[in-house]
Amino acid sequence: MGKGIIAIVVLLLAGCTAGNEMQQPEHAAADHHQVDFAKHIEGSTLMFTEKGLFGVEMVIPDTKLKTGVNSLDLIVHDRAHADIEGATVTITPWMPEMGHGAFSSPEVTEKGGGLYSVGNIIMVMGGHWELRVAIKKDDLEDRVVFDFPFIRSGEPYEYIRVKTPAGYDAVIGTKNPLEELEYEMVDTAEGPVKVFQLTIKDLGFEIFPGKPMRGWGFNGKIPGPTLRVTEGDRIRIIVKNETEDGEHTLHVHGQAKPVTMDGVPFLGQKPIRKGESYTYEFTVTNIGTSWYHCHVDSAHHVDMGMYGAFIVEPKKEKLAYDREYIMLLDEWPTAHVHVHQAAEPAAGHDEHGVMTLHGDSPPMHDSGTIKKKKRDWYPETYPARREVYDGFSINGRAFPFTEPVIVKKGDKVRIRFINAGYQQHFMHTHSHRFTVVARDGSYVDEPQQVDTINVGPGQRVDVVFDADNPGTWPFHCHRLDHITNEHAYPGGMLTFIHYEE
């Protein structure tokens, strides 16, 4: 996060398209909670240009864009809230991660009264898109970026379906495997070192059908890739920050290491700024299931998806199992508001903030008009936050995007639960029993059989179960409001144990 004063920006929304950036103009109404631009189009999204010269409304048919050819309408206002006619309006579709846009120019037609219709907006593939709108009127020129974290392709979802004894063709999830990061072995004077490369990037993804989200991901993934090492390894993790506005670190949870390798900002290191890198190196001593995450403004950055599994295999494993699954548990504010520092504060004004809205409406947010201020007991102050969690995920996705646990009769299956969120989750399966074999990376002295296991924030619990009851069985958090999407059942932290032939 940058330094300076952040003020909460006005959000004037009606049926907002997901993932738009909201910018406060340099000149606005005295009350930052009121902007009296006339709204000409029901369901439009209002944004201000970078210099605050224009207000721009956008409305999209059916509230969604798609791959292929799209159209939309814009209304342009001036500072006095009057409609702008006779302006030159250009719109450029752009994929920031790919560094390119569409292959043909959109067509802009002025309709009068400040209305400009835009056609032939071609999005060639699914993913993160921006619509960059430039406006020129006489000697005034300004621009604004509408951000769309995840544009879906026209392809249907690849659901995994099974025929149930009740006669239904039921969806039990999708394929959503965690990626395991490969390392490079480097010889040094102190011995061999396993080198991992992690790059932090802005990322758009879909948490459940029709719900695009914006986050920060390691190597383009939420969760980040799994790092798997062996007890006693010397490892080196090179972290590069390629996000647009965040400062970050990497903390490997549950490992002993020098303080300069622990990832706590202002204690062992300075936060990693955009374009910078930091190298973490230590010898792995603690075995078992753990995880890594950002430690800058942790309640915010981990909420943005900055975490991944860190698995340390013992030199001699005492547990026997046939299959392994890792489940990172988390909760999400699907209407998440991301507040950060404006790039160029206006002269004579407090530095305004920029908000990225991830959803249809902002959640309750207790920062209000609270500004960042210097404290004599910590170098950086972060805006107050209170999220409304209405999305619950296993490995970054909510049902039906969760991945089922596929087994065969007779398998012994190990599941590594990691709670990367801030709420307790009570994982339960039907018609099977777990044997708890490890907690926070350490083997338990007396394995315990349960059918529901509580995993608290930051905790890890390893269980083993015998696949001895063929069928398709629900497997979910038993805080039942956690198996919903936007408070509607079914969804969230729900998956299935499914026996294959």
N, C-alpha and C positions, 0 to 999 in steps of 0.2 A: 504494500500500500504506500502511496506517496505521502509526503508530508504537507501540512498546511491545514487550512480550515475547510471542513466539508459542511455544506448546508443541504438539507433534504430538498430535492427538486419536486416541483409540482407534478403530479400525475393526473392528467385529464384524459380519462379513458372511457370508451364505450365499446365493449366487445373487442378488446385489443387483440391483434394478432400476436402470436407467441414470440417472445425473444426480442422485442424491439428495444433500442436504446432511447432513453428519454433525456433530452438535454434542456437545461434551464437557459433562457435567453439572458443576455447581459442587461437588458432593460425589460422589466416585467412589472406586474402590479405590485404595489407595496406589500400586500399580503401574499406570501408565496404559496398559500393554499388556495388561491383563487386566480384563475385566468379567464377573461371574459370573451375570448374568441368565439364568434358565432359558429355553431356546428351545423354545417349544411347537409352532411350525409350521415344518416343513422348508421351506427356501427363503425365509424371511422376512428383512426388512431391519430392523435395530434402530436407532432414533434416540432422542436425549434431547431433552426439552422445553427451552425457552429458559432457564428458571430452574433446571433440573436436578431438578424435582420428580417427573417421571415418565419411564420408559422406554417407548417405543412400538414394537412390532413391526408391520410391514405385510407382507402377502402378497397377491400379485396373481395371478389365474388365468392360466396360460401366461406369467407373468412380464412381460406387456405390457398397457398400456392402449391404447385406440383411440378414435377419434371415435365418438360415439353413446353407448349406455348401457353402463356398466361396474359391476362389483362387486368388493369386496375384503374382507379380514378384518383386524382390528386386535386385538392383545393389549396391555393396559396394565399396567405394573408400577409399584410405588412405589419410594422410595429404598432400602428394605430388601429390594428384589428380590422382593417378594411381589406376586401378582396383585391387581389392583384390580377390585372388583365394586361395582355400584351407582353408577358414575360417570355424569355427563352428558357424552356425547361428541358433538361436532358436527364435521362435515367440510365444507369449502367449496372446491369447485373454482374456480380463479382463473387468469386469463391476465394476468400482470403487465404485459406490453407493451400490452395492449388496455385494461387497467383495468376488467375486468369478469369475471364468472364464469358459472356455469351459470344456466339460467332456472328451475330447480326444485331443491328441497332434497333432498340424498341422504337415504335412510332408514337409520337406525341401529337394529339389534336386538341386545340383549345376550343372549349365549348361555350365560353362566356361566363361571367360572374365568378371568375377565379377558378373555374373548373377546367382541368386538363385530363383528358382520357389517354391512357397509355396502353398500346397493344403491342403484340409481337415480342413479349418478354420471354425469351427462350432460356430455359434452365436445362442444361444438357445432361445433368446427372443429379442423383440425390446427394444430400449433404448440407454443409453450412454455406449459406448464401447471404450476401448483402445486396441491397438495392441502393445505389449511390445516386442521390438526387441533387443536381446542380441547378440553381435558379439565377438568372441574370435579368435585371430590370433597370434600364437606364445605366447609371453609374454604380448601381448596387449589385453585388455578386456574392453568393454564399452557397453553402452546401449542407446536406444532412445525410446520414446513413441510417437506413432502416435495416435492422439485423434479424435474420431468420436462421436460428441455430440448426434446424434440421428440416430440409425439404425432402419429402418422401418421393421415391420413384413410384411409378404406376404399378409395379409388381406387387402381387398379393403377399401378405405375410406368410412365411414358411413355418406354419404351425406344425407341431407334432400332434397327431390325432390317434386315438385308439377307440375301438368299438367296445362299449361297456356292456356288462351283463344286462343293464336296463334298456339296452337297445339304442343308445345314443352314440353319435360320432363325436367324442369329447376331445377338446383341446387340453393337452397336459403341459404345454410350454413350447419353447423354441430352443434351438441350439444356441448356447451362449457361453462357450468355453472360455476360461481364463487363459490368457497368453502367458507362457513361461519365457522369461528373458534369457537369451544366450549370453554367455560371457566370453571374453578373450583372456587367455592365459598369458601372462607377461612375467618373464624372469627378471628379478631384481637382485641386488647384492644381499638383501635380507631373505631371499627365497622367492618362490612363485607367488603371484598375486592374481586373483580372479577379478577382472575389470568389467564393470557394468556401466552402460551409458543410459541415462534417463534425461529426457527433454520434456519440459513442462510447456504445454500449449493450450490456447483457448480451444474449446471443443463443443460442438453441438451434437446432441444425441436424442433419442426418443426413449423415454423411461417406460411408457406403456402406450398402446395405440392412440395416436392423435395427440400426444402430449410431448412436444419438443421441449428440451431443456438446454441450458447453457452451463458449462462448467470449465474447470481447469483439469486437464488430464496428463498423466505421465505417458509419454510415447503415444499420444493420440488415443488413449484408452481410459475408460472409467469402469471399474477400478484399473489402476496401472498394472503392468505385467508383474507376475509372480517372480520373486528372486528366490532361487533355491540353491543353498550352499551346504557344505558339510562342516560339522564341528571341527574347529581348529584351523579352518581356512583363513588366509589373509585375503581381504577383499578391498576393492577400490570402487566407489560409486561416483561417477562424474555426472553432476547435475547441471543442466543448462536451462536458463529461463528464456523462453521465447513467447511468453504471454505479453499482451499489449500493455497492461497496466498494473500487474501484480508484482509484489516482491515476495520471495518464497525461500524456504529452506527444506531440508530433508532430515527427519528424525526417524531413526530405526528403533521402534518401540521394543523394549525388553532385552536390549543388548548392552553389555558393559563396554565402554569405550572412553577415550579421552574427551574432555569437555569440548574441545574444538571440533570434534567429530560428531557431537550430539545433536546439532541442528537447532539449538535454541537461540533465537535472534538476540543480539546485543549482549549475550553472555559468552558464547563460544565463537560467534561469528557475526558479521554483518549480514542482513538479508541479501539474497541474490537478486539483483536488479535485472531489468530487461536487457538481454544480450550478454549477460555475465554468466560465469560458471563457477562452481565450487566443487572441490574434490574431497570426498569423505573416504578415509582409509582406516581400517582397524582389523583386529583378529577376532573371529567369531568364537565365542566361548559358551554361550547359552543355547542349548538345544531346543527343538520343538517349534510350535506354531507361534508366529508373531506377525508383525505388520509394520509398514512404514507410512509416514504421512508428513505433510507440511506442518511446521510449528509456528508460522507467522499468523497472527490473528486466527488462532486455530479453529475457534468456533465458526468462523466464516469460511476459511480455506478448506477445511476438511468437509464442510457442507457442500463445497463446490466439486467434490469428488477426488480430492488429492490424497489418495491412499492406495495401497496394494499389499498383497501378502508377502511375508518374508519367512521362508521355511528353512529351518536348520536341521538337516538329517544327522542323527547321532552316528558315530563311527560304527556302532553296533546297535541295530534296532532290535528292541525286545518284543515289539508288537508284530503280529502276523496279520496281514490283510491282503485282499485280492484287488480291491479298487479303492481309489481315494477321490474325495470331492472336497473342495474348499468353498466355504460359503461366507462371504463378507456381507454382513448385515448392516443396513443403513436406512435412515428415513430422510425424506426430501420435502422441502417446501416447493411444490410444483408451480406456485406463483411467486417464485423467489425474486427478490429485488436486490440487485448487486450494486452497491454504492461505491464509487471510487472518485478520485480526484480529477477535476477538469484539467485538460492539458494546458490551456492558456487562460488564466483568470483575467476577467475584464478589468481594465484600469478603473480605479475608484470604487470597486465593488469587492465584497468578500468573495473568496474563491468558491464558485458554485460547484456542486457535485454533478456527476453523471450517473444515471440509474439504468441498469439493464433489467428489464422486466421479463421474467421467465414464466409466462402463463397468461391467464385471462384477466386477472385482477391482482392488485398487490395484497399480500397478507397483512395482518396486524403487525405493526412495526413500532417499537417503543422509542426509536431514536428521535422522532418528531423533529423539532428544530434544534436538537442538541448538536453542538459543534465540537469538533476535536479541540482539545486544549492541552497545553503542556502540563505535565505532572512532574513533581520533583522526585518521584519514586519509580518512574519507568520512562524510557526514551520516546515511546510512541503511544499515542492514544488512538483507539479505534472506535468507530461509531457504535452506539448501543444497538442491539438487535434482539428481536423476538420473532421467531419464525412460526408459521402455521404449517405443521407437517401433515401432509395429506397424500404422500407417496411413500411406499415402504418397499425396499429392494433387497434382493439377493444378488450379489455380484453386479450391482449397478442397474438392475432392471426389475420391474414389477411384473407380476403375472398379468397377461399370458406370455411375457417375454422371459420369464425365468426358465432355467434349464432343468428338466427332470433328472432324477437320480436313476440311471439305467443299470439294472443288475440282472444276474442270472441266479436261479435257485442254487443254493449252496455257497454263494459268495459270502465272504466276510468283508464288510465295507467300512472304511474309515472316513469320517467327516470331520473336517477342521472348521469349527465355527469361529469367526472373528467379528466382534462387534465394533464397527468403525463409526457408529452413530452415537447419539446422546441419550437414547432411551433404552430401557431393558426390553429384551426380546426372549420369549419363552417358546423354544422350538420343540415341536411335538409331532410325532408320527402316529398313524393309525396301525394297530395290529402288529406292531413290532416294539421291541424294547432296546434302548441304547445302553451300552456299557460305557460309563465315563472312564477314560483311560489317562487323560492328561488335562491339566489346568494351567493356563499361562505358561505353556511350554514345558512344564515339569510333569513327569509321570506321577500318578496318584498312588498312594500306598495301598489303598483298599478300593479297587474298582467297584463302582456302584451301578446297579441296573435301574434305569428310570425310563419313563416314556415322554417326559417333558423336562427340558433342561433350560435353566435361566442363564442367559449370557448378558452380563452387564457391560456398560460402556468401557471400551478399552480391553475387555477380557477376551481370552481365548479358551475354548473348551473343545477337546478332542473326544469323539465318541466312536465306538465300533458297534455295528449291529450285524446279526446274521440274517441273510436273505433266505428266510425259511417259510414264507407264506406268499406264494405266487399270486399276482393280481396287479391292480393299479391302486395305490393307496395315497391319500392326501398327506402332505408333509408341510407344516406351516407354523407360523408364530401363533401361540394360543392367547395372545392379547388380540382378540378377534377384530378390533378396529384396525389392526395392522395388516389385515388381509382384504383391504379395500383400496380402490383407486379413487381419489377425490371423494372419499367417504362412501363410495358405492361398492358393495360386494358383488362378485368376487374380484380379487386383484391383490396387489401388494405382495407380502412375504409368504406367498403360496407357491408350492411346487408339488411334485408327486414322486413317489417311488414306483417305478414301473419295471416289471419283469419282462425281459425279452426271451424268446424261445431259444 
